[in-house]
Amino acid sequence: MHDKIKLFGFNNLTKSLSFNIYDICYAKSDQHKQEYIEYIDELYNADRLTEILTKVTEIIGANILNIARQDYEPQGASVTMLIAEHPIEPTDKQMDPTPGPLPDAIVAHLDKSHITVHTYPESHPDGGISTFRVDIDVSTCGLISPLKALNFLLHSFDSDIVTMDYRVRGFTRDIDGHKHYIDHDINSIQNYISEDTKNQYEMIDVNVYQENIFHTKMLTKAVDLEQYVFGDGIKELSKETRIEVQEKLSREMQEIFYSRNMSTGPK
């Protein structure tokens, strides 16, 4: 860790965490697709998302100034919160960089900050694959990074693929007038992810250290078909169909993870 910086005035560094979370499902029939969409819309409606973001503000020690939320037709929901926080005198325990999200291990001095979440359930008539995406942004200004809430957010959603971006922008001055462009040690977002989560995912980093930009992708290691077939489950599928569905799910995850389409064989 850096030594504690004696600042001239307020900490003006802006720290932003943005990530996409994807949940993949196989729902072959129109009825099963509709049931999946309805299930997702009920599980992650605006009220539930508000509860999740409210917990995030507690974790980072913030106060909610305003909430805007909306459920959409035919599906999807959005929540935006403006947050602020009064100064808290940090202790040695609060400055511990151990991954969160325990609220008593966190210090924050936040203002002009916000948290947003948007959901995008979708399915395609061909192939039976349905994908649910959640976009989350946590932007704070002050002493601490929103990475402290990362583990709570990851555990709040069913996550097959996660792409995360963390960036520190701007600068703050110490009492001698020197500019500081970052106030904490970090070489990867993975530093802030709990070990149990790391064990469940394959991970790759693309970082630009000189610009304080950090990017991490996560792909689930194990695909238990029983957990991915919506509706009647795998008991209704033949052995050949199970293999086909497993391949479809794997290809969908790989394409999202690597951001490119994969060949499905000769045309």
C-alpha positions as CSV (number, residue, x, y, z in Angstrom):
1,M,0.0,0.0,0.0
2,H,1.0,3.6,-0.5
3,D,1.7,5.6,2.7
4,K,-1.3,7.7,3.7
5,I,-1.3,10.9,1.6
6,K,-1.8,14.2,3.4
7,L,-4.1,15.9,1.0
8,F,-4.7,19.6,0.3
9,G,-8.5,19.7,0.4
10,F,-10.8,17.0,-0.9
11,N,-9.7,13.7,-2.6
12,N,-10.6,14.4,-6.3
13,L,-9.8,11.0,-7.7
14,T,-12.7,9.4,-9.6
15,K,-12.8,5.6,-9.4
16,S,-15.2,3.7,-11.8
17,L,-16.1,0.0,-11.8
18,S,-18.1,-1.2,-14.8
19,F,-19.0,-4.7,-15.6
20,N,-21.3,-7.0,-17.6
21,I,-22.6,-10.2,-16.1
22,Y,-24.1,-12.9,-18.4
23,D,-26.3,-15.8,-17.4
24,I,-26.9,-18.5,-20.2
25,C,-29.8,-20.9,-20.4
26,Y,-31.3,-23.5,-22.8
27,A,-35.0,-23.1,-23.3
28,K,-36.1,-24.8,-26.5
29,S,-39.9,-24.4,-26.6
30,D,-41.6,-21.0,-26.9
31,Q,-43.3,-21.8,-23.6
32,H,-40.0,-22.4,-21.9
33,K,-38.5,-19.3,-23.4
34,Q,-41.3,-17.2,-22.1
35,E,-41.1,-18.9,-18.6
36,Y,-37.4,-18.1,-18.5
37,I,-37.9,-14.4,-19.4
38,E,-40.7,-14.2,-16.8
39,Y,-38.4,-15.8,-14.2
40,I,-35.6,-13.4,-14.9
41,D,-37.9,-10.4,-14.9
42,E,-39.4,-11.5,-11.5
43,L,-36.0,-12.3,-10.0
44,Y,-34.3,-9.1,-11.1
45,N,-37.1,-6.6,-11.2
46,A,-36.6,-2.9,-10.3
47,D,-37.5,-3.5,-6.6
48,R,-34.9,-6.4,-6.2
49,L,-32.3,-4.4,-8.1
50,T,-32.9,-1.4,-5.7
51,E,-32.3,-3.8,-2.8
52,I,-29.0,-4.9,-4.2
53,L,-27.8,-1.4,-4.9
54,T,-28.9,-0.2,-1.5
55,K,-26.7,-2.9,0.0
56,V,-23.8,-1.7,-2.2
57,T,-24.2,1.8,-0.7
58,E,-24.1,0.3,2.8
59,I,-20.9,-1.7,1.9
60,I,-19.0,1.4,0.7
61,G,-20.4,3.6,3.5
62,A,-22.5,5.9,1.3
63,N,-25.8,7.6,1.7
64,I,-28.5,7.6,-1.0
65,L,-29.6,11.0,-2.3
66,N,-32.0,9.9,-5.0
67,I,-33.3,6.7,-6.7
68,A,-34.8,6.4,-10.2
69,R,-36.1,2.9,-11.1
70,Q,-38.1,1.4,-13.9
71,D,-39.5,-1.9,-15.1
72,Y,-39.8,-2.2,-18.9
73,E,-42.2,-3.9,-21.3
74,P,-41.8,-6.5,-22.5
75,Q,-38.8,-7.2,-20.2
76,G,-35.9,-5.6,-18.4
77,A,-35.4,-3.1,-15.6
78,S,-33.1,-0.2,-14.7
79,V,-32.1,1.5,-11.4
80,T,-30.0,4.6,-10.9
81,M,-28.8,6.0,-7.6
82,L,-27.1,9.2,-6.7
83,I,-25.0,8.7,-3.6
84,A,-22.9,10.9,-1.2
85,E,-21.1,10.3,2.0
86,H,-19.7,12.4,4.9
87,P,-16.0,12.0,5.8
88,I,-15.1,9.0,7.9
89,E,-11.8,9.0,9.7
90,P,-10.0,5.9,8.4
91,T,-8.5,3.3,10.8
92,D,-5.8,0.8,10.0
93,K,-8.4,-1.9,9.7
94,Q,-10.5,0.2,7.3
95,M,-7.5,0.7,5.0
96,D,-6.9,-3.1,4.8
97,P,-7.0,-4.0,1.1
98,T,-8.5,-7.5,1.7
99,P,-11.4,-8.1,-0.6
100,G,-14.8,-6.9,0.7
101,P,-17.7,-6.7,1.1
102,L,-17.8,-6.4,4.9
103,P,-19.1,-2.9,5.7
104,D,-17.0,-2.5,8.9
105,A,-13.8,-3.0,6.8
106,I,-14.5,-0.1,4.5
107,V,-13.9,3.7,4.7
108,A,-15.4,6.1,2.2
109,H,-15.6,9.8,1.5
110,L,-17.9,10.0,-1.4
111,D,-19.7,12.8,-3.3
112,K,-20.9,13.3,-6.9
113,S,-21.1,9.6,-7.1
114,H,-23.6,7.2,-8.7
115,I,-24.6,3.5,-9.1
116,T,-26.6,2.2,-12.0
117,V,-27.8,-1.2,-13.1
118,H,-29.6,-2.3,-16.3
119,T,-30.9,-5.7,-17.3
120,Y,-31.3,-7.2,-20.7
121,P,-33.1,-10.6,-21.0
122,E,-33.2,-12.0,-24.5
123,S,-33.7,-15.1,-26.5
124,H,-33.4,-16.1,-30.2
125,P,-36.0,-18.3,-32.0
126,D,-33.2,-20.6,-33.3
127,G,-31.1,-22.9,-31.2
128,G,-32.9,-22.6,-27.8
129,I,-30.2,-20.4,-26.2
130,S,-31.4,-17.5,-24.0
131,T,-29.0,-15.0,-22.5
132,F,-29.5,-12.6,-19.6
133,R,-27.2,-9.6,-19.3
134,V,-26.7,-7.2,-16.4
135,D,-24.7,-4.0,-16.8
136,I,-23.5,-2.3,-13.6
137,D,-21.6,0.9,-13.1
138,V,-20.3,2.1,-9.7
139,S,-18.6,5.5,-9.8
140,T,-17.1,7.1,-6.7
141,C,-15.1,10.1,-5.8
142,G,-12.9,10.0,-2.7
143,L,-10.7,7.7,-0.6
144,I,-11.8,4.3,-1.6
145,S,-12.4,2.3,-4.8
146,P,-15.8,0.7,-5.5
147,L,-14.0,-2.6,-5.9
148,K,-14.8,-3.2,-2.2
149,A,-18.4,-4.0,-3.4
150,L,-17.3,-6.3,-6.2
151,N,-17.7,-9.6,-4.4
152,F,-21.2,-8.8,-3.1
153,L,-22.3,-7.8,-6.6
154,L,-20.8,-11.0,-8.2
155,H,-22.6,-13.1,-5.7
156,S,-25.9,-11.2,-6.3
157,F,-26.3,-12.5,-9.8
158,D,-26.0,-15.9,-11.6
159,S,-22.8,-15.3,-13.5
160,D,-21.5,-17.5,-16.3
161,I,-19.4,-14.8,-17.9
162,V,-18.3,-11.5,-16.3
163,T,-16.3,-8.7,-18.0
164,M,-15.1,-5.9,-15.7
165,D,-13.4,-2.6,-16.2
166,Y,-11.9,-0.5,-13.4
167,R,-10.4,2.9,-14.0
168,V,-9.0,5.7,-11.8
169,R,-9.3,9.1,-13.4
170,G,-8.2,12.7,-12.6
171,F,-5.8,13.6,-9.8
172,T,-5.7,14.9,-6.3
173,R,-3.0,17.1,-4.7
174,D,-1.1,16.6,-1.5
175,I,-0.2,19.4,0.9
176,D,2.9,20.2,-1.0
177,G,1.0,20.6,-4.3
178,H,2.2,17.4,-5.9
179,K,-0.4,15.6,-8.1
180,H,-1.4,12.0,-7.3
181,Y,-3.1,10.0,-10.0
182,I,-3.9,7.0,-7.9
183,D,-4.0,6.5,-4.1
184,H,-4.0,2.7,-3.7
185,D,-1.9,-0.2,-5.0
186,I,-3.5,-2.4,-7.6
187,N,-2.1,-4.5,-10.5
188,S,-5.3,-6.5,-11.3
189,I,-9.0,-6.5,-10.5
190,Q,-8.3,-10.1,-9.4
191,N,-6.6,-8.7,-6.3
192,Y,-10.1,-7.8,-5.0
193,I,-11.9,-11.1,-5.9
194,S,-12.5,-13.7,-3.2
195,E,-10.6,-17.0,-3.5
196,D,-13.8,-19.1,-3.7
197,T,-14.9,-17.0,-6.7
198,K,-11.5,-17.3,-8.4
199,N,-11.7,-21.1,-8.1
200,Q,-14.9,-21.2,-10.0
201,Y,-13.7,-19.2,-13.1
202,E,-11.1,-19.0,-15.8
203,M,-9.7,-15.5,-15.8
204,I,-7.7,-13.3,-18.2
205,D,-6.5,-9.7,-17.7
206,V,-5.9,-6.9,-20.2
207,N,-4.4,-4.0,-18.2
208,V,-2.9,-0.6,-19.1
209,Y,-1.0,0.2,-16.0
210,Q,0.3,3.6,-17.1
211,E,-3.3,4.8,-17.6
212,N,-4.7,3.2,-14.5
213,I,-7.0,1.0,-16.6
214,F,-7.7,-2.6,-15.5
215,H,-9.8,-5.2,-17.4
216,T,-10.6,-8.7,-16.3
217,K,-12.7,-11.4,-17.9
218,M,-14.2,-14.4,-16.1
219,L,-15.6,-17.6,-17.6
220,T,-17.2,-20.3,-15.5
221,K,-15.2,-23.5,-15.4
222,A,-17.9,-26.1,-15.0
223,V,-21.2,-26.4,-16.9
224,D,-23.6,-28.8,-15.2
225,L,-26.3,-29.3,-17.8
226,E,-29.0,-29.8,-15.2
227,Q,-28.5,-26.2,-14.1
228,Y,-28.8,-24.8,-17.6
229,V,-31.9,-26.5,-19.1
230,F,-35.0,-24.5,-18.3
231,G,-38.4,-26.1,-18.2
232,D,-38.6,-29.9,-18.0
233,G,-34.8,-30.3,-17.3
234,I,-32.5,-32.8,-18.9
235,K,-34.7,-35.8,-18.2
236,E,-36.7,-35.0,-21.3
237,L,-33.6,-34.9,-23.5
238,S,-32.0,-37.8,-25.3
239,K,-28.3,-38.5,-24.9
240,E,-27.6,-37.0,-28.4
241,T,-29.6,-33.9,-27.6
242,R,-27.8,-33.5,-24.3
243,I,-24.4,-33.5,-26.1
244,E,-25.8,-31.0,-28.7
245,V,-27.1,-28.7,-26.0
246,Q,-23.9,-28.9,-24.0
247,E,-22.0,-27.8,-27.2
248,K,-24.4,-25.0,-27.8
249,L,-24.0,-23.6,-24.3
250,S,-20.2,-23.9,-24.4
251,R,-20.1,-22.2,-27.8
252,E,-22.3,-19.3,-26.6
253,M,-20.1,-18.8,-23.5
254,Q,-16.9,-18.9,-25.5
255,E,-18.2,-16.4,-28.1
256,I,-19.3,-13.9,-25.4
257,F,-16.0,-14.4,-23.4
258,Y,-13.8,-13.9,-26.5
259,S,-16.1,-11.4,-28.2
260,R,-16.1,-13.2,-31.5
261,N,-18.3,-15.6,-33.4
262,M,-17.2,-19.2,-33.7
263,S,-17.7,-21.5,-36.6
264,T,-20.6,-23.9,-36.4
265,G,-19.3,-26.1,-39.2
266,P,-19.5,-26.1,-43.0
267,K,-22.4,-24.2,-44.5
